[in-house]
Amino acid sequence: MWGGVDPSVSTEKYENNHLIDYIIRGEGEISFLEIIKAKIEELDENKSIGMNRIDRFKKVIEGKKIENLDNLDFVNRDIVSHSNSPNPLLLKEPHFSILTSRACLYNCKFCAPASKKMFGKKIRTRSAENVVQELIYLKDKYGLKSVTFESDNFLQDREWLINFIDCLKKSKLKVNFNIHGRSNNIIKNHDLIKELKILGLIEVFIGIESGSDKMLKYFKKGTSVDMNKKAVNILKNNNIKIQASFISGFPVETKEDIKLTEQFIKENLSNEIFGFSTFVPLPGSFFYEEYKKKGLLFEDSEYSDFNLKKPRIMGVDYYYLSWINFKLFLKYSDSYFSQLSHLIFFVYNIFLISEFYIKYYIKNIIK
C-alpha cells in the first residue's frame, strides 16, 4: 500500500507500478485499517472454501477523513524513534514531535494546493485538552523534556491557543517546545507570546521567504516585509529564538530582490538561525503547474532533491544562487569547520550545475 502527499497529488506516477497493490489518496488511517481487516476476512473465507483470494478493492482508494482528531490514539512511540532532538543544546532529550492539526488555510503557490488535496480545505484541530493529555502521557512514560509542534498553523486559532495555555498551566508540566508560526499570526497573538514563553516556548520556525514585497506578493504568501519585521521583533523582545526560512530561484526574481533578502537577514536575523533554499517545483503546487504549462521545467531535473542546487527551472541563474547561499552562510558561520563545509558544498554545487547543463545541451543537440 502506498500513500502520502505525492501519491495523492500525482497518482498516475504510481498506478502502473506492479510492486504497489493499493494507493490511498489523502488520509490513510481509516482506509488502511479497513483493507487490512477485509484481507484477513478474505483469507479466512478462502481457506474454508478452498478458493483463491478475490480482490474487492480498486487500486486507487480515496482515504476517509477523520473529522474528530481526538478519536485517534496517541502515536505508539515504542515502534518509532522518539528521543532524538533536532537541536540538543536548545531542545533537551527525550524530545518528541506532535501534530496538533491537519490542513492549511493559506494558498502559498510553492506549496498549495497539495495540502488541501491531502487533508481537505477545512482545518481540523485536536482539542487543547487532548494535546496536553499526550504531553502528560509522554512525560510519565518516557520522561519528556522537549517537544516540537509540527502543525503549520499552531497560532492560527486564538481561542484554541488561549485554551491550550490554560490547560498547560493547569498541568504544571515543565517542558520546552518550539512551534511553526506565520508573521500575521504572531502579530495577532503578540500578547500571548509572552505567556507561551513562560510555559516553555523556546523557538519559533517562521517562513519569511523573501525580503522583497514583490516576491511575497508573487508567492501569494499573505504577508509583507513590514509584517515579518514586526513578528521578528515580537519574538526577540520575548527572548525567543528564531529559525527563519527563505526561498529563492524563480524566473521573475531579480538580483535586486535577492539583495533585499540579504538586507533583511543582515538587519533582522544576524544572530538567529536561517535557511536559504533554492525553490523546488514540487508536483501538486501551483508553481509546478504554472511552469509546466509555460514549458519552463527542465525535464531531467529531480524534484525530490531539496538540498543540491541543481537547475530545475529555465531562466534562473543557479550559479548566482549558489554563490549567494555560500556568501550568506560564510558570513554568519561562527566556526572554521562550518565555513569549510560550506565551501566544499559550494564547489560541489557548481560542479553539479555545470554537469547538468552540459548533459542537457548535449542531449538536445543530439535530438
N, C-alpha and C positions, 0 to 999 in steps of 0.2 A: 504494500500500500504506500502511496506517495501523497504528500500534502505539503502545505506551506504557501508562502506568498507567490513564488514563481510558478508552481503548478496551477495555482488558482487564477493567475492573470495570463499565463501563456500555456494553457493546457495542451494545445496542439503539438508542442515540442515533445510531450511525453506519451501521447496516445498510442503511437506505433512502437513503443519500446516493449519488446517481448518479455523483459525482466520485470515489468510492472503489471500487476493484476488489476489494481484499482487506483484511481486518482480521486482524492477527496478535495473538493474545492471549498475554500472558506474554512470555517472551524471544524475540527475533526473529532472532538471528544465523543459526541453522541453517536455519530455515524460509524466511527471506528469500532466502538463497543457493539453496536448493532450487527455489524458484519461478523465480528468475532463470535458473538452468540449464535448467529444464524449458521455459521460454518460448523460449529460444534453440533448443533441440532441436525444439520445435513449429514455429517459424518455418522452420527448415531443412527439416523434413519436408514442410510445407505448400507450400513453394516448389517442391520437387522433384516433387510430385504435383498441383500446381495447385489445392489445396483451401484453403478458408478456415480460419482458426485455430480449433481445438477446445479449449475450456477444460476441463481435467480437475480444477481446484481449486474447492473450495467458497469462498464469500465469507469466511466466518469460519474461521480456521485456528488450531488450538491449537499455539502455539510449542513447539518441542522444547528441553528444558533442556540446558545444558552442565554435566555433572557435574564435570568437572575443568577449572577455570578457567585452569589453566596451559596448556591446549591452545590458548587464544586468543592470537593475535598481539598485540603491543603496538599501541596506537592509532596510526594514521598521523597524526602531528602536522603533516605538511605540508599537509593539507587542512582543518585546523581551527585556529582562533585558539588560540595556546598560550602567549603571553608576558605577557598582562595579569594583574597581581596585584590581588586584592581590596583589599589594603592595602599599597601600595608602601613605606611607611615601616616596616612590620613584616616583610613578606614580599617580598624583593627579586626583581626580574625578571632573567632569564626565569623565570616562575612556571608551574607545571603542576598539574593535578589528576589524582589517581589513585584508582580504585576497587579496593579490595582484597578485597571480599566481596559476596555477594548474599544477600538475605533478612534478616529481623529476628526475634529470639526473642520480642520483647515484644508486648503487646496494648493499648497506649495507645488509648483509644477515639476520639481525634481523628484517628488515623492508620490503625490496624489495622481490618479485615484486608486492606486494599488491597495492602500489601507482600507478604502471603502469596499473594494471588491473582496477583500479578505474578511472584514469584520462588519460591513454594513455602514450606513450613514449615521446611525444613532449611537452615541456614546453610552456604553453600559459600564457602570462603576460598582465595584464591591462596596458594601456599606463600610463606613469608618469602623464600626464595631467589629466587623469580620476581619478587617485588615489588622487591627490591634490584637485581636484574638490570635492571629497567626504569629505575630511578633512575640506574644507571651509563650505560645507553643514552642517557637524556635529557641527562646531564652531558656525555658525549662528543660527541653530535650537536648539541645546542642550547645548551650552557653552563648547564644547570640551576643555579639558585641557591636556589629555594624551591619547596615543594610542599604542596598541600592533599590530605590523605587523606579522601575524601568518605564512606567507609564508615560506616554507622550504628553499628557495633559494633567499632571498632578495638581497644578494650581488653577485649573480651569474653572471648577465649580466652587465658588466662595462658601456657599452653605455647607458643602461636604467638607471643605477644608477646616471650617470652624468646628464642625463636629469631630473631625479627626484630632484636632488639637485638644479638644475637651476629653476625648477618650484616651489619648496618650497620656495626658496629665493624670487622669484617674488611675491608670495602670501603674504609675510610678516607675515605669521602665526607664533604665538609663541605657540609651543606645545612640550611636552616631549614625547619621544617614545622609545620603545625597539624593538629589532628585533632578528631573528634567523640567526646565521652566522656560516658557516663552516670555519675551520682554513685556508684551502687553499684559500678561497675567501677573508678572512680578510687580508691575506698576499698580495694577488693580488691587493687589493684595499686599501693598507695601507695609501696611500696619500689622499684618500677620507674620511677616518675615521675621520680625524680632522675636515673636513667640515661638516660631519654629526653631530659631537659633537656640533659644533657651532649652528647648526639648531635645536638641541634638543635631539639628541641620548644620552640616559642616561644609557642604559643597553643592553648587548648582551647575548642571550642564545646560548651556544656553546656545541655541543655534542662531548666531548673529548673522552669519552667511556672507555679508559684504559690508564695506564701509561706504558704498555708493547707493544713494536713494534710487537712482535709475535702475540698478540691478535688483534691488529689493522689490521694486515695482514689477520688474520683468519676471521675477520668481513668483509673484503673487503671494508674497510672504505674509503680508498683513501687518508689517512692522515698518519702522523707519530708523534712520541713523540716530535721530534725536531720542526715540524711544529706547533704542539699545543703550545709549549713553546713560539715560536715566535709570534703566534696570541695573546696569553695571554699578552705578553709584549707590543704589539702594543696597545691593549685596555687599559692596565694600564697606559702607557705613555700618553694617551689621557684622563685620569681620567674618564674612562667609566667603570661602574660596570659590573661584570661578573657573570653569572649564568651557572655553568658548570654541565653537567650530565655524570655519569659514570655507566657502566653496567657490571654486573658480574654474574657468575653462569653457566659456560659452562664445559662440560666434559673434554676438553683439557686444561682448565685453571688450573694452579698450584698456590700454596701458594706464590711462588716467584713472579708470575705475579700480584697477588693481592697486595703484598708488594710494587711492583713498582708503582702501582696506589696510594697507601698510600703515598709513597715518592713524587710522582708528586703533590699531594694535599698539602703536607707539604711545599714543596719548592716553589710552584707557586700560591696556592689559599688559603693560611691561612686566609686571610681577605675577602674572597669572598664567595658567596653562591654556594653550590654544592649539588648534589643529588647522592646517591649511591644506584642504583636499582638492584634488582635481576631479571635476564632475564626471560621474559615470552614468550614461543614459540607460537606466535600467528599464527593461520591458515592463509595461504596465503604468509608466509615468507619462504625464502629458508631454514632457520634453522629448521622450523617446519617440512617441507617435508623430510629433511635430517634425523632428529632424529626419525621421524615416520617410515621411511624406515629401519632404524637400530634397531628399537624396543626399543628406549631409553625413550620414553614418558610414564609417569605414566598415566594410563587410568583414574584414579579417580581425577586427578588434574583439577581445574577450571582455564581455561586460561584467563578468563575475569578479574580476581582479580589481580591487579597490586601491591597493597600495601603490602599485607601479604606475608611473605617469605615461603610459603608452597612449598613442593617438587613438581617439575614438570618434571625434567629430571634425569634419573638414572646416577649415577657416579658423582654427585655433592654433596659436603659437605654443606648442608644447615645450619647446626648448626654453622659451621665456618663463613659462610656468614652473619648470623645474628649477630654473635659476632663482626665481622669487622664493620658492619653497626653501631652497638651500640657504639663501641670504637671510630669510626671517629666522630660521632655526639656528643658524650660525650666530646671529646677533644676540639671541636671547638664551642660548645654551650656556650653562654655567660650569661645564666640565670639559676637559680635553677629550675624554673618551666619547662624549656626546657629539662634539664638533667633528671628530674623526669619523664617527659612524655616519654622520650626515654627509660628509664629503664623499665617502665611499658610495653611499646611496645616490648622491647626485651624479657621480661619474657613471654609475651603473644605469641610471635613468637615461642619460644622454646616449649611452650605447644602445639601449632598448629602443629609444625613439628613432635613432638612425637606422638600426636594423629593420624596424618596422617599415619605414619609408622606402628603403632600398628594395625590400621584398615586394612591397605593394606596387611600386612603379615598374619593377621588372616583370611582375605578373601581368600588369596591364599592357606593357609593351608587347609581351608575347601574345596576348589576346588580340 
